[in-house]
């Protein structure tokens, strides 16, 4: 066998072995799950560092970390063995850590947006953008939830008859995409308006609150599951509150779904999982 032919055969063999070498073995936490777990660990460590009076013993700090592992369905032994394996596969470990940093940076941006939105919601004015989350969101099979949600408690500057417009630019929208916006009133009634999103481009969903009673909460969600390997993207997300114009005030009763609830599953879900 000549040298050139041997080199070709060796190259083909190495190419065939590459996927097998890079595959994470059974018992090791997969890369995307590892990145999300590590992001939660870093977040938990930040909470501990900023709450030393509460987490004032090693056992309490360790319990905090183990609660993160439990949330993701892993034990300390699972995480330790996975970290040891990734330590022997540095390139893959760096890819995981890069994704961890991306997750943490996205959370930082979103938390800043929530603070800004909370502040803007308290501002009196005829038109205020109160969206609390990221302005750009991607849905795909790496995303841990098919929902984005929001929920606002009543603010002193809210007025009867305020209306809200939820707006975004949709790209590569799957047919199962649906969104909802709702309001709860002081008397316990709840109104919701929902639509199936059809096609791409600019879309908006509006709700006009009742001018005869006090709203106490605004909430909503968007649900979407793209096809495997595909991305659905939302750009320029906003939620604009505008004051009522009593000269043109008209309630769209034909599309408003008004019911009386002691508890509202949709509202409670939105409140407990407010936009990531």
GUMARFI-516521 format. One record per atom (N, C-alpha, C): residue in one letter; x, y, z. Coordinates in steps of 0.2 Angstrom, whole numbers, padded with zeros to 4 digits, always signed. Example, Ala and Ser with C-alpha at 12.3 -4.5 7.8 and 13.67 -1.06 7.14 Angstrom:
A+0066-0028+0039 A+0062-0022+0039 A+0066-0016+0039 S+0064-0011+0035 S+0068-0005+0036 S+0064+0000+0039 
This chain:
X+0004-0006+0000 X+0000+0000+0000 X+0004+0006+0000 X+0003+0011-0005 X+0008+0017-0005 X+0006+0022+0000 X+0010+0026+0001 X+0009+0031+0007 X+0003+0035+0006 X+0002+0038+0000 X-0004+0042-0002 X-0011+0038+0000 X-0011+0032-0002 X-0017+0028-0001 X-0018+0027+0007 X-0013+0026+0010 X-0013+0025+0018 X-0016+0031+0021 X-0014+0037+0019 X-0016+0043+0022 X-0023+0044+0020 X-0026+0043+0014 X-0033+0043+0013 X-0037+0039+0017 X-0035+0032+0018 X-0039+0028+0022 X-0039+0030+0030 X-0033+0033+0032 X-0033+0035+0039 X-0037+0041+0040 X-0037+0046+0035 X-0042+0051+0035 X-0049+0049+0036 X-0051+0045+0031 X-0058+0042+0031 X-0060+0039+0038 X-0055+0035+0041 X-0056+0032+0047 X-0057+0037+0053 X-0053+0042+0053 X-0054+0047+0058 X-0060+0051+0057 X-0062+0052+0051 X-0069+0056+0050 X-0074+0052+0052 X-0074+0045+0051 X-0080+0041+0054 X-0080+0041+0061 X-0074+0041+0064 X-0074+0041+0072 X-0076+0047+0075 X-0075+0053+0072 X-0076+0059+0075 X-0083+0060+0078 X-0089+0058+0075 X-0095+0059+0078 X-0096+0054+0085 X-0093+0048+0084 X-0093+0044+0090 X-0089+0047+0096 X-0083+0050+0094 X-0079+0053+0100 X-0082+0059+0103 X-0086+0063+0099 X-0089+0069+0102 X-0096+0067+0105 X-0099+0061+0104 X-0105+0060+0107 X-0104+0059+0115 X-0109+0062+0119 X-0109+0062+0126 X-0111+0055+0128 X-0107+0051+0132 X-0110+0044+0134 X-0115+0044+0139 X-0119+0039+0139 X-0124+0038+0144 X-0122+0039+0151 X-0126+0043+0155 X-0124+0045+0162 X-0121+0051+0162 X-0119+0054+0157 X-0117+0061+0157 X-0122+0066+0155 X-0123+0072+0158 X-0128+0077+0157 X-0126+0080+0150 X-0131+0080+0145 X-0130+0082+0138 X-0128+0090+0138 X-0125+0092+0133 X-0122+0099+0133 X-0128+0104+0134 X-0133+0104+0131 X-0138+0110+0132 X-0141+0110+0139 X-0143+0104+0141 X-0145+0103+0148 X-0140+0105+0153 X-0134+0104+0152 X-0128+0105+0156 X-0127+0113+0157 X-0128+0116+0151 X-0128+0124+0151 X-0133+0127+0155 X-0139+0124+0154 X-0145+0127+0158 X-0144+0126+0165 X-0141+0120+0167 X-0140+0119+0174 X-0135+0123+0177 X-0129+0124+0173 X-0124+0128+0176 X-0126+0136+0176 X-0130+0138+0172 X-0133+0145+0172 X-0137+0145+0179 X-0141+0140+0180 X-0145+0141+0187 X-0140+0140+0193 X-0135+0136+0192 X-0130+0136+0198 X-0127+0143+0199 X-0125+0146+0194 X-0122+0153+0194 X-0127+0158+0197 X-0133+0157+0195 X-0138+0162+0198 X-0139+0161+0205 X-0139+0154+0207 X-0140+0152+0214 X-0134+0155+0218 X-0128+0154+0216 X-0122+0156+0219 X-0123+0164+0220 X-0125+0168+0215 X-0126+0175+0216 X-0131+0177+0222 X-0136+0173+0222 X-0141+0174+0227 X-0138+0173+0234 X-0134+0167+0235 X-0131+0166+0241 X-0126+0171+0243 X-0122+0174+0238 X-0117+0179+0240 X-0121+0185+0242 X-0127+0187+0239 X-0130+0193+0241 X-0135+0192+0247 X-0135+0186+0250 X-0140+0184+0256 X-0136+0180+0261 X-0130+0183+0263 X-0126+0179+0267 X-0129+0178+0274 X-0133+0183+0276 X-0137+0182+0283 X-0141+0176+0283 X-0144+0175+0277 X-0149+0169+0277 X-0145+0163+0276 X-0140+0163+0271 X-0136+0157+0269 X-0130+0157+0273 X-0130+0157+0280 X-0124+0158+0284 X-0120+0152+0286 X-0122+0146+0283 X-0118+0140+0285 X-0117+0136+0278 X-0112+0132+0278 X-0110+0128+0273 X-0116+0123+0271 X-0119+0121+0276 X-0125+0116+0274 X-0130+0119+0271 X-0132+0126+0272 X-0137+0129+0269 X-0135+0131+0262 X-0129+0133+0261 X-0127+0134+0254 X-0127+0128+0250 X-0125+0122+0253 X-0125+0116+0249 X-0132+0114+0247 X-0136+0115+0252 X-0143+0113+0251 X-0146+0118+0245 X-0144+0124+0244 X-0146+0128+0239 X-0144+0125+0232 X-0138+0123+0232 X-0135+0120+0226 X-0139+0114+0224 X-0140+0109+0229 X-0143+0103+0228 X-0150+0104+0226 X-0153+0110+0228 X-0160+0111+0226 X-0160+0113+0218 X-0155+0116+0216 X-0154+0117+0209 X-0154+0111+0205 X-0149+0106+0207 X-0148+0100+0204 X-0155+0096+0204 X-0159+0096+0209 X-0165+0092+0210 X-0170+0095+0205 X-0170+0102+0204 X-0175+0105+0199 X-0173+0102+0192 X-0167+0101+0190 X-0165+0098+0184 X-0166+0091+0183 X-0167+0087+0189 X-0168+0080+0189 X-0161+0076+0190 X-0156+0080+0193 X-0150+0076+0194 X-0147+0076+0201 X-0143+0072+0202 X-0140+0072+0209 X-0133+0075+0209 X-0130+0076+0215 X-0123+0078+0215 X-0118+0074+0212 X-0119+0067+0212 X-0115+0063+0209 X-0115+0063+0201 X-0122+0064+0199 X-0123+0065+0192 X-0119+0071+0189 X-0119+0077+0193 X-0116+0083+0191 X-0108+0082+0192 X-0106+0079+0197 X-0099+0079+0198 X-0096+0074+0193 X-0099+0069+0191 X-0096+0064+0186 X-0096+0068+0179 X-0102+0072+0178 X-0102+0075+0171 X-0097+0081+0171 X-0096+0084+0176 X-0090+0089+0176 X-0083+0086+0175 X-0082+0081+0178 X-0076+0077+0177 X-0075+0075+0170 X-0081+0072+0167 X-0080+0070+0160 X-0079+0076+0155 X-0083+0082+0156 X-0082+0088+0152 X-0075+0091+0153 X-0072+0090+0159 X-0065+0092+0160 X-0060+0088+0156 X-0062+0082+0154 X-0057+0078+0149 X-0059+0080+0142 X-0064+0084+0141 X-0066+0085+0134 X-0067+0093+0133 X-0061+0096+0134 X-0061+0104+0135 X-0065+0107+0129 X-0064+0105+0123 X-0068+0109+0118 X-0075+0109+0119 X-0078+0103+0120 X-0085+0103+0122 X-0087+0107+0128 X-0082+0106+0133 X-0084+0110+0139 X-0084+0118+0138 X-0080+0120+0133 X-0080+0127+0132 X-0086+0129+0128 X-0088+0125+0124 X-0095+0126+0120 X-0101+0126+0125 X-0100+0122+0130 X-0106+0122+0135 X-0105+0129+0139 X-0099+0131+0141 X-0098+0137+0145 X-0100+0143+0141 X-0099+0143+0134 X-0101+0148+0130 X-0109+0149+0130 X-0112+0143+0130 X-0119+0143+0130 X-0122+0146+0137 X-0118+0144+0142 X-0120+0146+0149 X-0120+0153+0149 X-0114+0156+0147 X-0114+0164+0147 X-0119+0167+0143 X-0121+0164+0137 X-0126+0167+0133 X-0133+0167+0137 X-0134+0162+0141 X-0141+0161+0145 X-0140+0167+0150 X-0135+0167+0154 X-0134+0172+0159 X-0135+0179+0156 X-0132+0181+0151 X-0132+0187+0148 X-0139+0189+0146 X-0143+0184+0143 X-0150+0185+0141 X-0154+0186+0147 X-0153+0183+0153 X-0157+0184+0159 X-0155+0191+0162 X-0149+0193+0161 X-0147+0200+0164 X-0151+0205+0160 X-0151+0204+0153 X-0155+0209+0149 X-0162+0209+0151 X-0165+0203+0151 X-0172+0203+0153 X-0174+0205+0160 X-0170+0204+0165 X-0171+0207+0171 X-0171+0215+0171 X-0166+0217+0167 X-0166+0225+0166 X-0172+0227+0163 X-0175+0224+0158 X-0181+0226+0155 X-0187+0226+0159 X-0187+0221+0164 X-0192+0220+0169 X-0192+0226+0173 X-0186+0228+0176 X-0185+0234+0180 X-0188+0240+0176 X-0185+0241+0170 X-0188+0247+0166 X-0195+0247+0165 X-0198+0241+0164 X-0205+0241+0163 X-0209+0242+0169 X-0206+0240+0175 X-0210+0241+0181 X-0210+0249+0183 X-0204+0252+0181 X-0204+0259+0182 X-0208+0263+0177 X-0208+0261+0171 X-0212+0264+0166 X-0220+0263+0167 X-0222+0257+0170 X-0229+0256+0171 X-0231+0261+0176 X-0227+0264+0181 X-0229+0268+0186 X-0230+0276+0183 X-0227+0277+0177 X-0227+0283+0174 X-0234+0285+0172 X-0236+0291+0174 X-0243+0293+0171 X-0241+0296+0164 X-0246+0295+0159 X-0245+0297+0152 X-0250+0294+0148 X-0251+0296+0142 X-0256+0294+0137 X-0254+0287+0134 X-0247+0286+0133 X-0245+0280+0130 X-0238+0278+0133 X-0238+0272+0135 X-0232+0269+0139 X-0231+0262+0136 X-0225+0260+0134 X-0223+0254+0133 X-0221+0250+0139 X-0225+0245+0141 X-0224+0242+0148 X-0221+0234+0147 X-0219+0233+0141 X-0217+0226+0140 X-0211+0224+0145 X-0211+0218+0149 X-0206+0217+0154 X-0201+0212+0152 X-0201+0209+0146 X-0196+0204+0144 X-0191+0207+0139 X-0188+0202+0136 X-0183+0203+0130 X-0187+0205+0124 X-0184+0210+0120 X-0187+0212+0114 X-0187+0207+0108 X-0182+0203+0109 X-0181+0198+0104 X-0181+0191+0107 X-0185+0186+0105 X-0185+0180+0108 X-0186+0174+0102 X-0182+0169+0103 X-0182+0163+0099 X-0185+0157+0102 X-0190+0154+0098 X-0193+0148+0100 X-0190+0142+0096 X-0187+0137+0099 X-0184+0131+0096 X-0184+0125+0101 X-0182+0119+0099 X-0182+0113+0103 X-0177+0114+0109 X-0173+0119+0109 X-0168+0120+0114 X-0171+0124+0120 X-0177+0128+0118 X-0180+0132+0123 X-0184+0127+0128 X-0183+0129+0135 X-0186+0124+0140 X-0193+0125+0140 X-0196+0130+0138 X-0204+0131+0138 X-0207+0133+0132 X-0212+0131+0130 X-0215+0133+0124 X-0219+0140+0125 X-0219+0143+0131 X-0223+0149+0133 X-0218+0155+0134 X-0221+0161+0133 X-0218+0167+0136 X-0225+0170+0139 X-0224+0173+0145 X-0229+0175+0149 X-0228+0182+0152 X-0233+0185+0154 X-0232+0192+0158 X-0238+0192+0162 X-0237+0196+0168 X-0242+0198+0172 X-0241+0204+0176 X-0245+0209+0177 X-0244+0215+0180 X-0250+0216+0186 X-0248+0218+0192 X-0252+0220+0197 X-0254+0227+0195 X-0260+0229+0198 X-0262+0236+0198 X-0257+0241+0200 X-0257+0247+0197 X-0253+0252+0199 X-0257+0258+0200 X-0255+0263+0204 X-0259+0269+0206 X-0260+0273+0199 X-0256+0273+0194 X-0258+0277+0188 X-0262+0273+0183 X-0264+0267+0185 X-0269+0264+0180 X-0276+0268+0180 X-0279+0268+0175 X-0286+0271+0174 X-0291+0266+0171 X-0297+0267+0173 X-0302+0263+0170 X-0303+0265+0162 X-0304+0260+0158 X-0304+0261+0151 X-0297+0261+0147 X-0292+0260+0151 X-0285+0259+0148 X-0286+0254+0143 X-0282+0254+0137 X-0282+0248+0133 X-0274+0247+0131 X-0273+0240+0130 X-0267+0237+0129 X-0266+0234+0123 X-0260+0235+0119 X-0259+0232+0113 X-0252+0229+0113 X-0253+0222+0112 X-0247+0218+0112 X-0245+0217+0105 X-0239+0218+0103 X-0236+0219+0096 X-0230+0216+0096 X-0228+0212+0090 X-0222+0209+0088 X-0221+0208+0081 X-0215+0207+0079 X-0214+0205+0072 X-0212+0197+0072 X-0216+0193+0068 X-0216+0186+0068 X-0212+0184+0062 X-0207+0179+0063 X-0203+0176+0058 X-0204+0168+0059 X-0205+0165+0053 X-0205+0157+0053 X-0210+0155+0058 X-0216+0157+0057 X-0222+0156+0062 X-0225+0149+0061 X-0225+0144+0066 X-0228+0138+0065 X-0236+0139+0066 X-0240+0134+0063 X-0247+0135+0063 X-0250+0134+0070 X-0246+0131+0075 X-0249+0130+0082 X-0248+0137+0086 X-0245+0142+0084 X-0244+0148+0088 X-0250+0151+0090 X-0251+0153+0096 X-0257+0156+0099 X-0255+0161+0104 X-0258+0167+0105 X-0257+0171+0110 X-0264+0174+0113 X-0263+0176+0120 X-0269+0178+0123 X-0267+0184+0128 X-0272+0189+0129 X-0271+0194+0133 X-0277+0195+0137 X-0276+0196+0144 X-0282+0196+0148 X-0282+0202+0154 X-0287+0203+0157 X-0288+0208+0163 X-0292+0205+0168 X-0290+0206+0174 X-0295+0204+0180 X-0297+0210+0183 X-0303+0211+0185 X-0306+0216+0188 X-0307+0215+0195 X-0308+0221+0199 X-0309+0221+0206 X-0315+0217+0208 X-0320+0216+0204 X-0326+0212+0206 X-0325+0204+0205 X-0319+0202+0202 X-0317+0195+0201 X-0318+0193+0194 X-0321+0197+0190 X-0322+0195+0183 X-0316+0195+0179 X-0315+0191+0174 X-0310+0191+0170 X-0312+0191+0162 X-0308+0195+0159 X-0309+0196+0151 X-0303+0193+0148 X-0303+0189+0143 X-0298+0187+0139 X-0299+0188+0131 X-0294+0189+0127 X-0295+0189+0120 X-0289+0185+0118 X-0290+0180+0113 X-0285+0176+0111 X-0285+0175+0103 X-0280+0174+0100 X-0280+0172+0093 X-0275+0167+0091 X-0276+0164+0086 X-0271+0160+0083 X-0267+0164+0078 X-0260+0164+0078 X-0256+0168+0074 X-0255+0165+0067 X-0257+0169+0062 X-0257+0166+0055 X-0251+0170+0051 X-0246+0166+0049 X-0241+0169+0045 X-0236+0173+0048 X-0232+0176+0044 X-0226+0180+0047 X-0228+0188+0046 X-0224+0192+0049 X-0225+0199+0049 X-0227+0202+0055 X-0229+0208+0055 X-0231+0212+0061 X-0238+0210+0063 X-0239+0208+0070 X-0245+0206+0072 X-0247+0210+0079 X-0253+0210+0080 X-0255+0214+0087 X-0261+0211+0090 X-0262+0211+0096 X-0267+0209+0100 X-0269+0214+0105 X-0276+0216+0105 X-0278+0222+0109 X-0283+0220+0114 X-0283+0223+0119 X-0289+0222+0124 X-0291+0229+0127 X-0297+0231+0127 X-0300+0237+0129 X-0303+0236+0136 X-0300+0239+0142 X-0303+0237+0148 X-0309+0241+0149 X-0313+0239+0154 X-0320+0242+0155 X-0319+0248+0159 X-0323+0254+0156 X-0322+0260+0159 X-0327+0261+0165 X-0330+0256+0167 X-0335+0256+0173 X-0333+0253+0179 X-0327+0249+0179 X-0324+0246+0185 X-0317+0246+0184 X-0314+0244+0190 X-0306+0244+0191 X-0303+0238+0189 X-0298+0238+0184 X-0294+0232+0183 X-0289+0232+0188 X-0287+0226+0190 X-0282+0224+0195 X-0276+0220+0193 X-0277+0217+0187 X-0271+0214+0184 X-0272+0213+0176 X-0266+0214+0173 X-0266+0213+0166 X-0261+0207+0165 X-0263+0202+0161 X-0259+0196+0160 X-0259+0193+0153 X-0255+0189+0151 X-0255+0185+0145 X-0250+0180+0143 X-0251+0177+0138 X-0246+0172+0136 X-0245+0171+0128 X-0240+0168+0126 X-0239+0166+0119 X-0236+0159+0119 X-0239+0155+0115 X-0237+0148+0115 X-0235+0146+0108 X-0230+0143+0107 X-0227+0141+0100 X-0222+0135+0101 X-0223+0130+0097 X-0219+0124+0096 X-0216+0123+0089 X-0211+0126+0087 X-0208+0125+0080 X-0207+0118+0078 X-0206+0116+0072 X-0204+0110+0070 X-0197+0108+0072 X-0195+0102+0073 X-0188+0100+0076 X-0183+0103+0071 X-0178+0107+0074 X-0173+0110+0070 X-0174+0117+0068 X-0181+0119+0068 X-0182+0126+0066 X-0183+0131+0071 X-0182+0137+0070 X-0183+0143+0074 X-0188+0147+0072 X-0193+0149+0077 X-0198+0154+0077 X-0195+0160+0080 X-0195+0166+0077 X-0192+0172+0080 X-0197+0177+0081 X-0197+0181+0087 X-0201+0187+0088 X-0196+0193+0089 X-0198+0198+0086 X-0193+0204+0086 X-0198+0210+0088 X-0194+0215+0091 X-0198+0221+0093 X-0204+0220+0097 X-0204+0216+0102 X-0209+0215+0106 X-0211+0221+0110 X-0217+0223+0111 X-0219+0228+0115 X-0227+0227+0117 X-0228+0230+0123 X-0235+0230+0126 X-0236+0238+0128 X-0241+0241+0124 X-0242+0248+0124 X-0248+0249+0128 X-0248+0253+0133 X-0254+0255+0137 X-0256+0262+0134 X-0262+0263+0133 X-0265+0270+0131 X-0271+0272+0135 X-0272+0278+0136 X-0277+0280+0139 X-0284+0280+0135 X-0289+0280+0138 X-0296+0279+0135 X-0297+0286+0132 X-0300+0286+0126 X-0303+0292+0123 X-0311+0291+0124 X-0314+0295+0128 X-0321+0294+0130 X-0325+0296+0124 X-0322+0300+0119 X-0326+0302+0113 X-0327+0297+0108 X-0322+0292+0108 X-0322+0287+0103 X-0323+0280+0107 X-0324+0280+0113 X-0324+0274+0117 X-0329+0269+0115 X-0326+0263+0113 X-0331+0257+0111 X-0328+0251+0113 X-0332+0247+0117 X-0330+0240+0119 X-0331+0235+0114 X-0326+0231+0112 X-0328+0226+0106 X-0331+0220+0110 X-0337+0220+0112 X-0340+0215+0115 X-0340+0208+0111 X-0340+0209+0105 X-0341+0203+0101 X-0335+0198+0101 X-0329+0201+0103 X-0323+0197+0104 X-0320+0196+0111 X-0324+0199+0116 X-0322+0199+0123 X-0325+0193+0126 X-0321+0189+0129 X-0324+0183+0133 X-0324+0185+0140 X-0330+0186+0143 X-0330+0189+0150 X-0333+0183+0155 X-0330+0182+0160 X-0332+0177+0164 X-0330+0178+0172 X-0334+0175+0176 X-0332+0176+0183 X-0328+0171+0186 X-0323+0172+0189 X-0318+0167+0192 X-0316+0169+0199 X-0316+0163+0203 X-0313+0164+0210 X-0305+0163+0208 X-0304+0158+0204 X-0297+0157+0202 X-0297+0156+0194 X-0291+0159+0191 X-0290+0158+0184 X-0284+0155+0183 X-0284+0149+0179 X-0278+0145+0178 X-0274+0149+0174 X-0276+0152+0168 X-0272+0155+0164 X-0268+0161+0167 X-0272+0165+0171 X-0269+0170+0175 X-0264+0168+0180 X-0265+0163+0184 X-0261+0160+0189 X-0254+0158+0185 X-0255+0155+0179 X-0249+0152+0176 X-0245+0158+0174 X-0248+0163+0171 X-0244+0169+0169 X-0241+0172+0174 X-0244+0173+0180 X-0241+0176+0186 X-0235+0172+0189 X-0235+0166+0188 X-0230+0161+0191 X-0224+0160+0187 X-0225+0162+0180 X-0220+0161+0176 X-0218+0167+0171 X-0219+0173+0175 X-0218+0179+0171 X-0212+0179+0167 X-0212+0182+0161 X-0208+0181+0155 X-0200+0181+0157 X-0197+0176+0154 X-0190+0174+0156 X-0186+0180+0153 
